[in-house]
C-alpha cells in the first residue's frame, strides 16, 4: 500500500525489464511512461490517493486465497475503486471482459465481508488495453452494470482512466 499525490500517474503489472516468460503480475505505480495504454490516474488537486496492489500484493496465489482477485484498488477519503486490467486481443475481448467482471465481483465480496464501506462510494473498473477504442455499450454489458448495482451496490465502468 502506498499513498500517491502526483497529479497524474499510471499503473502497470510489469516492470520496465518485462520478460513475457516471467511476468510478475503484481501491479505497481509508474510516474513516467510512454505507454498510452496503461491505466491512468488523474489527480488534478494532488490529494492523497492510496494505491493497493491486490493480486500478488495483499493476496498471493496460495491455497489460503483461492478466489479470483482483481489487480489493484485506488481510494481516497470518500471513493474506493477496484480495478482489473486486461491485455486486449481482438478475438478475446469478450472472454477477457467476462473474466475481469468475475475477478472484480469476487474481490469486492471478500472485501465487503471484512471491511465496513459505509463511508465510501464503491466503484469497479474494467480496463481493456487496446490501441483502437471499440463501442462499449451492449445489452450484456448493461446487464453487468445492473448486476453490480443490484447485487453489490457498486458502480461498474469500463475505462482506462480514473479522475479523483
N, C-alpha and C positions, 0 to 999 in steps of 0.2 A: 504494500500500500504506500502510495506517495501523494503528496499534495503538490499541485501544479498551479502556477499563477501566470504563465505565459498567455499572451493574447491569442496565440494560435499554436497548436501542437498536433502531432499525428500519432496514431497507434498502429503498430505492426506486430506480427508474430515471429519475424525472423530477423536476426542481426545483419549488419552490413555484409559480413562474410558468409552470407547464407549459402548453404550447401543442401541441395534438394534431397540428398540421400540421408542427411541427418538434421532435419528441421527441429528447432527447439519447441515450437508450438506454444510457448508462453508469451503472452502479449507484453509489450513494453512501449514506453513513450519515446518519441523522437521529437527534437526541437528544430531539426532541419531535414529536408528531404527534397528530392527531385521527382518523387513518385506521386503523381496526382491521383492515383487510385487508392491511396491509403485512407483510412478513416480519419477525418479531420475534426478537431475540436476547436471551436471558435469561442473565445473568452474575451470579448471586447472590453469588459470592465476590469479585467485582470483580477477577478476574485478567486478565492481558493476553491479549486476543484480537486476532489480526491479521485485518483486512479487506483483501481483494484484489479489485479490480474486474478482471474478465477480459475480457468482451465490451466492446469500445470502451474498454478500460482497457489491460491489458498486451498484448492482441491487438486490433489495429484491423481494420476491414473493408477489407483490401487484398489484392491477388493474392499477397502473401507469406504470408498467413494465410487460405487458402481454406476451412478446415474450419469446421464449426458450433461455436459456443462457448457455454458456459453463462454466466450473468450474473456470478457472483462466487464467491469462496471465503472461508471463515472457518476459522481454525485457531489452536490453542494449542500447547502443547508435546507433546501426545500424539494429538490429533484433527485431521483435515483434512477439511472438509466442502465439497463443491461444491454450488452451488445454482442452480437455474433457476426463475425466477418467470414465470408466465403470467397475463395477464388472462383471466378465465374467463367465457365467454358460454355460456349453456345448451346450445345446439346444437353448440358447438365444443369441448367439454371433452375428448373422446376424441382429437381431432386435436391439440389443444394439448398434452395429456399425452404423446402419442407423439413430438411434436416435442421436448418437454423431455427425454424419455428419450434421444433421439438426440443432442441437444446435450450432455447430461451425458456420455454414453459417449465421444463424440469428444474432448471436452475432457480427460477422465480419461486416455484413451490417449495424447494428446500430452504431458500432464504426466508420466505414468508412464515414457514413453520418454526423459525428460530429467531426472527427479528421483528420488532414492532415497527411497522412502516406508517403508522397513523399520521405522522408529521410530514410525510413525503408524498409527492406526486410520482408514481412509478411509471416508467416507460420501458419499452423494449424496442431495439433497433436491429434490423437485419441489414447488413452491409454486403452487397454483392459487388466485388471488384470487376468492373468491366469498362473497356475503353469506349464502348458505344452505349448510350443510355437507351433502355427499352421501356415501353409503356409499363407502368406499374399497377394499373388498375385492372382488375379482373374479378369475376364473381368469387373465385376460390380465395383470392387474397382478401377480398372484403369479408368473406366468411371468417377468415382467420382473425381479422381485426375485431370483428364482433365477438368471436370466441374468447379472445384475450380480454376484452372489456367485460363480458358477462361472467366468465369463469374466474378471472384473476384480478379484475378491476385494474387492468394495466392497458395503457395506450400503446399500440403496436404500430411501428413505422418501418418503412424500407427506405434507407437513405445512407449516403456515405459521409455524412457530417452531422454534427450537432452544434447548436449555439446555446451557450449558457448566458 
